[in-house]
Amino acid sequence: MWVGIPVAVGETGMLAPAAAELERLRLVREERQGMQHRREAEKRASEAAKLSAVPKKATSGSATSSPQPVETTAVDSTVDKVTAKKMNPKQLKAELKQRGLDVQGNKKELLARLLEAL
C-alpha cells in the first residue's frame, strides 16, 4: 500500500512548485535579454557618439588623398613581429581594424592575420 503526501498537479500536468520555478526562470530570461538589448543599444550609441566627436580634417586640394597612405605606413613601421606577439587581443584587433582586416577570432588567429599583413 502506497502512502504519500498529496501534491497538487496543475493544468499542465506538472507539479505546482515546478511550474512556478519554470515561470520564474522565464521571467529572468526575459529580463536578461532586455538588459542585453539595452547594453547593445548603449554601445551602438556610444560608438556613434565617438565617430561624430572625431574632428574632421580640413580638406585642401591634394592633402585629402595623401594622409591615408602616410597613416598606414606609420602603423606598419611601429608594429613588428616582436611587438605584435606582445600585444593583447584588444590591441591586435585595433591594428587589424586600421589595416581593414577581419577582427574576429582568438589571439592566435588575430596574431597570425596581423603577421601575415606585415
N, C-alpha and C positions, 0 to 999 in steps of 0.2 A: 504494500500500500504506500503510495506516494504522498508525502506531506510536505507542502511547500508554502512559501509566502505568496499570497495573491498579488499579482502585478497587473497594472492597467496596461492594456495594449491599445494603442491609438488606431486611427483610421488607416494609417499606412502599414499597419502590421508590425510596427516597431514599438519597443518599449518607450514609455514616456520620457525617461531620462536620456535615452539615446537620441530621440527626435529633438529634444531641447538642445542637446550638445551639437547636433548637426546644424541646427538653426543658428546657434551662436557662432559656429565656425563659418557659416555662410556670410554672416554679418561682418565678421572680422576680415574675411577675404575681400568683401566689397569695400571695406574701409581702407585696406592696404592698396587696392587697385586705385581708389580715389586719390590716395596720398601719392602714389607713383605718378598718376596723370598730372597732379598739381606740380610735383617736382620737375617733371619733364617740361611742362609749360613755363615754369620759372626759369629753367635752364635755357630754353629757347629765347625767352625774353631777355635774359642776361647776355646771351651771345649776340642778339640783335642790338642791344644797347652798346656792347663793346665795339661792334662793327660800325655803328653810327657815330661813336665817340672818337674813332680813329681820325686824326686830322688829315685832310686831303692835301696832297702836294700841289703846288702851283704848276699849271700846265703852260709851258712856253716853248713853242717850236719843237726842236729835236730833243729837248730834255725829257719829253714824255716817254720816248721809247728806250732811252739808254739806262735809266735807273734799274729796271728789272734784271738785265743780264749782270750788272755790277753787283746787285744783292746776291744773286745765285752764285757768282764767282766768289764773293766774300764768304758765303756759307760753306762752299766747298773747301776753301782754304783753312777754315777754322776747325773742321772736323776731319780727323784722320782715323786710321784703323784703331789705334790705341785709345783715343778719346771716345770713339763710338762704343767700344767694349765696356767702358766705364760708365756709360750713360744708363739711366733707369728708363723703363718703358715710356714714361711720360715725355722725357726728353727725346727719345728715339722717335716717338710719334710726331713731335713738333718738327724735327729735322725732316722726316719723311713728308710731312704736310707741306713744308716750304718747297720741297722738290716736286710736289704734285704727285706723290706716290701713295699707294694704299697704306692706311694706318691700322688695319685690322690684323690681329694675331698676338701671339705671346712674345716675350722679349727675344727669344731665339729667332723667331720668324722676322721680327722687326729689324733685328741686327743684321740678319742675312740680307734683307732687302736693302738696307742702308749701305752696307759694304759693297753690294753689287752696283749701287748707283755711284759709288766713289770712284 
